[in-house]
């Protein structure tokens, strides 16, 4: 665990959905399929900001130039 992860906010699936502009069920699916890393505390699943950033970076498409 990185030092800054200790202080990083944990987001719920609902908050993740709002950040990504997707449905709550799709946010849960991203977590369930392992497409976004998460922290599990008992039954609760939370997502760190750095893991959201990581997911978005992986989804970026390269800019094509002519």
C-alpha positions in Angstrom: 0.0 0.0 0.0 1.3 3.4 -0.9 1.5 6.0 1.8 -1.1 8.3 0.1 -3.6 5.4 -0.2 -4.0 5.5 3.6 -5.5 9.0 3.4 -7.4 8.6 0.1 -11.2 8.8 0.1 -13.2 5.7 -0.5 -16.1 6.0 -2.9 -19.3 3.9 -2.9 -20.7 2.3 -6.1 -23.3 5.1 -6.2 -20.6 7.7 -6.0 -18.5 5.8 -8.6 -21.6 5.8 -10.9 -22.0 9.6 -10.6 -18.3 10.2 -11.3 -18.3 8.0 -14.4 -21.8 9.1 -15.5 -23.0 5.5 -15.6 -25.8 3.6 -13.8 -25.3 2.3 -10.3 -25.7 -1.3 -11.6 -23.0 -0.8 -14.2 -20.7 0.6 -11.5 -21.3 -2.6 -9.5 -20.6 -4.7 -12.6 -17.2 -2.9 -13.2 -16.3 -3.7 -9.6 -17.6 -7.3 -9.7 -15.7 -8.1 -13.0 -12.5 -6.6 -11.6 -12.3 -3.8 -14.2 -12.0 -1.3 -11.3 -9.9 -2.4 -8.3 -11.6 -2.0 -5.0 -11.3 -2.4 -1.3 -13.6 -4.9 0.4 -14.5 -4.5 4.0 -16.9 -7.3 4.9 -19.8 -7.0 2.5 -18.9 -3.4 1.6 -16.9 -2.6 -1.5 -15.3 0.8 -1.9 -13.2 2.3 -4.7 -10.2 4.6 -4.2 -9.7 7.7 -6.4 -6.4 6.3 -7.6 -8.2 3.2 -8.9 -10.8 5.3 -10.7 -8.0 7.3 -12.3 -6.2 4.0 -13.2 -9.4 2.7 -14.9 -9.9 5.9 -16.9 -6.3 5.9 -18.0 -6.6 2.3 -19.3 -9.7 3.3 -21.2 -8.0 6.3 -23.0 -7.6 6.0 -26.7 -4.5 7.3 -28.4 -4.9 10.4 -30.5 -4.5 9.5 -34.2 -2.8 12.1 -36.4 -2.7 12.3 -40.1 
